[in-house]
Amino acid sequence: MIEPPTRIPSLGPRGEGWVAAQIALFVVVAGFGVRDLEAGTAASLMSFPAVVGLIAVGAALLVLGGVVAVRAMRDLGRNLSPFPRPLAGSELVETGLYRLVRHPIYSGLILAGLGWSVATASGWAGLSTLALAVTLDLKARREETWLGEALDGYPAYRARTKRLIPFVY
């Protein structure tokens, strides 16, 4: 079964524009977090225990997101590419974190961005993380069209596995 055509643009033969947008948003998230951390505006309005709690929760989310992304990269093995168009000879991976979601690397990156936003008490980093999540969701949709064309088992895998959040979405 071939996936229906998508209206989401390719942004290059391999989807290079999606990778560029993703990198740009990482820089924006990081930059806003650093700026707001240095300014300390939000932290100055909270008690010390609240600041410590915010940093602890944010750091935990950041580390968890990093672990998820790195583990998912390992699960992909030789199929790993930053570009949404699958590599020639790619095989469908349904093991490891790919049992739970179709794009665990993206899930991990979003979780890490959220953690950074919380740890730095940066609303702007949080909004930028939301923009990153939307961009990665669109990139995933573009990627899924190409995966459906390249891998015979992908439509069935797609039908039974959520995109980014286990059991939810």
Secondary structure, DSSP 8 states (H G I E B T S, - for coil): ------SS--SSSS-HHHHHHHHHHHHHHHHHHHHHHHH-HHHHTS-HHHHHHHHHHHHHHHHHHHHHHHHHHHHHGGG--SSSS--TT-----SGGGGTBS-HHHHHHHHHHHHHHHHTT-HHHHHHHHHHHHHHHHHHHHHHHHHHHH-TTHHHHHHHSBSSSTTT-
